């Protein structure tokens, strides 16, 4: 089941204590890998397990 998150890159960066450019770069990389789909003010998580593996360093 896909998860849809309604937010902006700037909002995510603020919550993570980062900058928008870094968040945008990471999300674009995740999109290229097929982990997320990006649209205006939303991030659709296509592969939660894949994102979990990355967060765990695997």
C-alpha positions in Angstrom: 0.0 0.0 0.0 1.4 3.4 -1.1 1.6 6.3 1.4 0.9 9.8 0.3 2.6 12.6 2.3 1.3 16.2 1.8 4.3 18.5 2.4 6.9 20.6 0.7 10.6 20.1 0.5 11.1 23.1 2.6 8.8 21.8 5.3 10.6 18.5 5.3 13.9 20.2 5.6 12.7 22.3 8.5 11.4 19.2 10.3 14.7 17.4 9.7 17.0 20.3 10.5 18.3 20.4 7.0 18.1 22.6 4.0 15.6 22.4 1.1 18.3 21.7 -1.5 19.6 18.6 0.4 16.1 17.3 0.8 15.3 17.9 -2.8 18.5 16.1 -3.9 17.7 13.1 -1.7 14.1 12.8 -2.8 15.1 13.0 -6.4 17.6 10.1 -5.8 14.8 8.1 -4.1 12.5 8.9 -7.1 15.2 7.6 -9.6 15.4 4.4 -7.5 11.6 3.9 -7.7 11.2 4.4 -3.9 9.0 7.5 -4.1 7.0 9.5 -6.6 7.1 13.3 -6.4 4.4 15.8 -7.3 3.6 19.3 -6.2 3.5 19.4 -2.4 3.4 15.7 -2.1 5.6 12.6 -1.8 4.1 9.2 -2.5 6.1 6.5 -0.8 6.1 3.5 -3.3 8.6 1.2 -1.5 8.6 1.7 2.3 10.8 -1.4 2.8 13.4 0.0 0.4 13.4 3.3 2.3 13.7 1.4 5.6 16.7 -0.5 4.3 18.4 2.8 3.3 17.7 4.3 6.8 19.2 1.2 8.4 22.3 1.5 6.3 21.7 -1.7 4.3 
